[in-house]
Amino acid sequence: YWCNYRPALLPPMFLSVYLVTLTGNTLIIVAIRIDPRLSTPMYFFLSNLSFLDICYTTSVVPQLLLHSLTSHKVISFSRCMAQLYISLSLGGIEFILLAAMAYDRYVAICYPLHYMTIMSRRVYIQMAMASWMGGFLNALVQTVFTMHLQFCSFNTINHFACELLAVIKVACSNTFVNEIVIIVAGVIVLLIPCGVVLLSYVYIIRAILRIRSSEGRQRAFSTCTSHLTVVTLCYGTAIFAYMSPKANTSPNQDKMVSIFYAVVTPMLNPIIYSLRNKEVKGALSKAFL
C-alpha cells in the first residue's frame, strides 16, 4: 500500500505535539497514581483515558513522521491491517469510556449520598473492562470484514494512515456489506455512548438547577466542565468523520479531521483536565514542583 498525502505541517511540529502528548498524559497518570485524594472512579477513568491517548497517538504519529521525511511511503497489507485494528480498538474504547465517565458524573451529582455505594470499586473496574472489551470486539469485526475484501496488486491510499474509510475506498470488490457494518458499528460504539452522555447531562443539568446557591451550582458544574469539553472534541470529530454524508467532504478534509482526532485531541485532553480541575492541578504541583 502507498499512503499518498502531502503533510501541511512540518515534521518538527508533529514531533513536538507527540512529545507534549506523551509528557502530559504520563504526568496525569503518575499524579493520579501517587495522590491518595485522586483514588476515585472519575480519576480511575481519567487515567484510562490518558493511557488510551498515549497508545492512540503512538499508533499513528511515528508512521506519520516517517512518511513525512521519506519519499517512499509504503506499508504492507499486514501492517496496514494491524494499524487499522489498533486505531479502531482505541477509538472505540475511548467513546465507551467517555460514556462511563458521564454516568459517573451523573451518579456523583444526582445521587451524592449513594455515590460510593453505586460506584463501588468492583463496578467502575467492570465498566472500564467493558469499555476495553467493547472497543476490541468492534475493531475485530470491522478488521475481519475489511481483510475479506479483494484488493488490487498495488493501491494508493489517499491518507496519512490506514484509516478504515480510506482503505475501503481502494478495494476492488463490492463494499456494500462493509459500509453496513460501519454504520451499525457507528451506532453501537459512537451514537449510543453519545446518547448516554447527552442523557446523563440532561439529568445533571436538572440536578444542578435545583441547587439553591449559585456557589453550589458553580461547584457542581465545575466537576463536569473538563469531561464535557473532551466529549465535545472527541464525539464531535468522530461523528463528523464517520457519520456525516461523504458527498459533502473531500479527502483533504477527511485527513485534517483525522489529524485533529489522532494528533491534536490527545495533546489537548491532559491540558484541559489540568487547567480546569483544581484537584489535578494540586496533585501535579505536589508531585512535580
C-alpha positions in Angstrom: 0.0 0.0 0.0 1.1 3.5 -0.8 0.0 6.2 1.7 -0.5 9.2 -0.5 -0.6 12.6 1.2 1.2 15.8 1.4 1.6 16.9 5.1 0.8 20.5 5.6 2.7 20.6 8.9 6.4 20.3 9.3 7.8 17.1 10.9 9.2 19.0 13.9 5.7 20.3 14.7 4.3 16.7 14.7 7.2 15.6 16.9 6.7 18.4 19.3 3.0 17.7 19.6 3.7 14.0 20.1 6.2 14.7 22.9 3.8 17.1 24.6 1.1 14.4 24.3 3.3 11.7 25.9 4.5 14.1 28.6 1.1 15.5 29.5 -0.7 12.2 29.7 2.1 10.5 31.5 2.1 13.2 34.2 -1.7 12.8 34.6 -1.3 9.0 35.1 1.6 9.4 37.6 -0.2 12.2 39.5 -3.4 10.0 39.9 -1.3 7.0 41.0 0.7 8.8 43.7 -2.0 11.1 45.2 -4.5 9.3 47.5 -7.0 12.1 47.0 -7.4 11.0 43.4 -8.4 7.4 44.3 -11.9 7.9 42.9 -13.8 6.4 40.0 -13.5 9.6 38.0 -9.8 9.7 38.2 -9.5 6.0 37.5 -11.4 6.6 34.3 -9.2 9.6 33.6 -6.0 7.5 33.9 -7.5 5.0 31.5 -8.2 7.9 29.1 -4.7 9.2 29.3 -3.3 5.8 28.7 -5.5 5.4 25.6 -4.3 8.8 24.3 -0.7 7.7 24.6 -1.4 4.5 22.8 -3.6 6.0 20.1 -1.2 8.8 19.1 1.7 6.3 19.2 -0.1 4.1 16.7 -0.3 7.0 14.2 2.3 9.7 14.7 5.6 7.7 14.3 4.5 6.4 10.9 3.3 9.9 10.0 6.7 11.3 10.9 8.5 8.6 9.0 6.4 9.1 5.8 6.7 12.9 6.1 10.5 12.5 6.0 10.8 9.9 3.2 9.6 9.8 -0.4 9.0 6.0 -0.3 5.6 5.9 1.6 4.8 2.2 1.6 3.2 0.0 4.1 2.5 -3.8 3.8 -1.0 -5.2 3.9 -0.4 -6.9 7.3 1.0 -3.8 8.9 -1.9 -1.8 7.5 -4.5 -4.2 9.0 -2.6 -4.1 12.3 -2.7 -0.4 12.4 -6.3 -0.4 11.4 -7.2 -2.8 14.2 -5.3 -0.8 16.8 -6.7 2.5 15.9 -10.3 1.2 15.7 -9.8 -0.5 19.1 -8.5 2.5 20.9 -11.0 4.8 19.3 -14.0 2.6 20.2 -12.7 2.2 23.8 -12.5 6.0 24.2 -16.1 6.5 23.1 -17.4 3.9 25.5 -15.1 5.1 28.3 -16.3 8.7 27.9 -19.9 7.4 28.3 -18.9 5.6 31.5 -17.3 8.9 32.8 -20.6 10.7 32.1 -22.5 8.1 34.1 -20.0 8.6 36.9 -20.7 12.3 36.9 -24.4 11.7 36.8 -24.3 9.5 39.9 -21.9 11.9 41.7 -24.2 14.9 41.2 -27.7 13.3 41.2 -27.1 10.8 44.0 -24.2 12.2 46.0 -25.1 10.3 49.3 -25.2 7.0 47.5 -22.2 7.7 45.2 -19.7 5.3 46.8 -22.2 2.6 47.1 -23.3 2.8 43.4 -19.8 3.4 42.0 -18.0 0.8 44.1 -14.5 -0.3 43.1 -15.9 -3.5 41.5 -18.5 -1.5 39.5 -16.1 1.0 38.0 -13.5 -1.6 37.2 -16.1 -3.6 35.4 -17.2 -0.5 33.5 -13.6 0.1 32.4 -13.2 -3.5 31.4 -16.4 -3.4 29.4 -15.1 -0.3 27.5 -11.9 -2.1 26.6 -13.7 -5.3 25.6 -16.3 -3.4 23.5 -13.6 -1.5 21.7 -11.5 -4.6 20.9 -14.6 -6.5 19.7 -15.7 -3.7 17.4 -12.3 -3.4 15.9 -12.0 -7.2 15.4 -15.3 -7.3 13.5 -14.5 -4.4 11.3 -10.9 -5.5 10.6 -12.1 -9.1 9.6 -14.7 -7.7 7.2 -12.0 -5.4 5.7 -9.5 -8.2 5.3 -12.0 -10.2 3.3 -12.2 -7.5 0.7 -10.3 -8.0 -2.6 -7.6 -5.5 -3.3 -5.7 -4.9 -6.4 -1.9 -5.6 -6.6 -1.0 -2.0 -5.8 -3.2 0.5 -4.0 -2.8 4.2 -3.3 -4.4 5.2 0.0 -5.2 8.9 0.0 -4.5 9.3 3.7 -1.6 9.5 6.1 -2.5 6.2 7.8 -4.6 3.1 7.3 -7.8 4.7 8.2 -10.9 2.5 7.7 -12.8 4.6 5.1 -9.6 5.3 3.1 -8.7 1.6 2.9 -12.2 0.6 1.8 -12.2 3.1 -1.0 -9.3 1.3 -2.7 -10.9 -2.1 -2.6 -11.6 -3.8 -5.9 -14.7 -5.8 -4.7 -18.1 -4.7 -3.6 -18.0 -2.8 -0.2 -21.8 -2.7 0.5 -21.6 -5.1 3.4 -18.6 -3.2 4.9 -20.5 0.1 4.7 -23.4 -1.5 6.5 -21.0 -2.8 9.2 -19.5 0.7 9.6 -23.0 2.2 10.0 -24.1 -0.4 12.6 -20.8 -0.1 14.5 -21.1 3.7 14.4 -24.5 3.4 16.0 -23.4 0.9 18.7 -19.9 2.3 19.5 -20.4 6.0 18.8 -24.1 7.2 18.8 -25.3 5.0 21.7 -22.5 6.2 24.0 -23.1 9.7 22.8 -26.7 9.3 23.7 -25.7 8.1 27.2 -23.6 11.2 27.6 -26.4 13.5 26.5 -29.0 11.8 28.7 -26.6 11.9 31.7 -26.0 15.6 31.2 -29.8 16.3 30.9 -30.2 14.9 34.4 -27.0 16.5 35.6 -28.2 20.0 34.5 -31.6 19.4 36.0 -30.0 18.5 39.3 -27.6 21.5 39.2 -30.5 23.9 38.5 -32.2 22.7 41.7 -29.3 23.8 43.8 -30.3 27.0 45.5 -26.9 28.7 45.9 -25.0 30.0 42.9 -21.8 28.9 44.5 -23.1 25.3 44.9 -24.3 25.3 41.2 -20.9 26.5 40.1 -19.0 24.0 42.2 -21.2 21.1 40.9 -20.9 22.1 37.3 -17.1 22.7 37.6 -16.7 18.9 38.2 -18.1 18.3 34.7 -16.6 21.0 32.5 -13.4 19.1 31.7 -15.3 16.0 30.8 -17.8 17.9 28.7 -15.1 19.7 26.8 -13.3 16.4 26.0 -16.6 14.8 25.0 -17.3 17.6 22.6 -13.9 17.3 20.9 -13.9 13.5 20.6 -17.6 12.8 19.7 -17.9 15.9 17.5 -14.8 15.0 15.5 -15.7 11.3 15.2 -19.3 11.9 14.2 -18.2 14.4 11.5 -15.6 11.8 10.2 -17.8 8.7 10.2 -21.5 9.6 10.3 -21.6 12.7 8.0 -22.6 12.3 4.3 -19.4 11.5 2.4 -20.6 13.5 -0.7 -20.1 16.7 1.3 -16.5 16.0 2.3 -13.2 16.0 0.4 -10.2 13.6 1.0 -8.2 16.6 2.3 -11.0 17.5 4.7 -11.1 13.9 6.0 -7.3 13.9 6.6 -7.5 17.1 8.5 -10.3 15.7 10.7 -8.2 12.5 11.3 -5.1 14.6 12.2 -7.1 16.6 14.7 -8.6 13.5 16.3 -5.4 11.4 16.3 -2.8 14.1 17.0 -4.3 17.3 18.4 -7.1 15.9 20.7 -4.7 13.5 22.7 -2.5 16.5 23.3 -5.4 18.7 24.5 -7.0 16.2 26.9 -4.4 16.4 29.7 -4.2 20.2 29.2 -8.0 20.5 29.6 -8.1 18.4 32.7 -5.0 20.0 34.3 -6.2 23.6 33.7 -9.9 23.1 34.6 -9.5 20.7 37.5 -8.2 22.1 40.8 -7.5 18.6 42.2 -5.4 17.5 39.3 -3.5 20.8 39.3 -2.9 20.4 43.0 -1.7 16.8 42.5 0.6 17.8 39.7 2.1 20.7 41.7 2.6 18.5 44.8 4.2 15.7 42.8 6.5 17.6 40.3 7.1 21.1 41.7 
